Amino acid sequence: MNIPGNLKYTKDHEWIRIENDNTALVGITDYAQGELGDIVFVEIETQGEHLNKGDVFGTIEAVKTVSDLFMPASGEVIAVNGDINDSPELINSDPFGKGWLIKIKLDSANELSTLLDASQYSDLINS
């Protein structure tokens, strides 16, 4: 199970990586994509919207189920990864790289202190 140390994690299995002072990429974890199975569709229609931490920013559909995607921090959705529209399987093959979901402009990086680090996330999924 891949759990990069440079990311923060939610209990709902999203990750967030700061790109610069106020933007960040968001995706789902390796564990989440493994639990979902083959991802066939992603629906994210929140670009340009301001969402609060914990709000749903989209849905992800796998062969087995459909799951909501939750904001790990408050901010504006400034970009959606267009590659996952044509190739949702990128989320399965590269969840921390080419399979990112959204880019957000953070309200405050201070919210990230409430998220899990790699060790805490590992404890969560292995408990």
Secondary structure, 3 states (H helix, E strand, C coil): CCCCCCCEECCCCEEEEECCCCEEEEEECHHHHHHHCCEEEEECCCCCCEECCCCEEEEEEECCCEEEEECCCCEEEEEECCHHHHCCCHHHHCCCCCCCCEEEEECCHHHHHHCECHHHHHHHHCC
